[in-house]
C-alpha cells in the first residue's frame, strides 16, 4: 500500500544519506530500501492473487453445486449463500478493524504529558 509514496521518496533518501554516510553505507542504505519495496510489492501481489483464486473457486463451486431441480442453472439459494458469505466476511473484517483501532495503545512519546504533582 505504501510502495508508491516510498518509491517517490527514494531520491530524497539518497540525498539525505549522501553526506552523512560513507559511500558503502549509502549503497547499503539505498539497497535495503529498494529490497524492502520489492519484497513488500511481491508479498502483496502474491497474497492478493492467492486470495482471489480461493474466493473465486469457492464462489464458483456454490452455484454449481446448488442448481434448480432438473436444470443446469443455479438456484436463488446459491446466490443468497454467496452474498451472505460476502456480507459476513465484510462484517468480520470491519469488526476486527474496529477492535484493533480502539485497543491500540498510544506510543509513550505521543501520550499526553502527566500533570505535575501538587505541593
QUIDA-V96533 format. One record per pair of residues at least 12 apart in sequence whose C-alpha atoms are under 7 Angstrom apart, sorted by the first residue. I is the first residue (numbers start at 1). J is the second residue. D is the distance in Angstrom with one decimal. If there is no record, write none. Layout:
BEGIN
i->I j->J d->D
i->I j->J d->D
END
This chain:
BEGIN
i->3 j->37 d->6.0
i->3 j->41 d->6.9
i->14 j->30 d->6.7
i->59 j->82 d->6.2
i->62 j->78 d->6.0
i->63 j->78 d->4.8
i->63 j->79 d->6.7
i->66 j->78 d->5.9
END
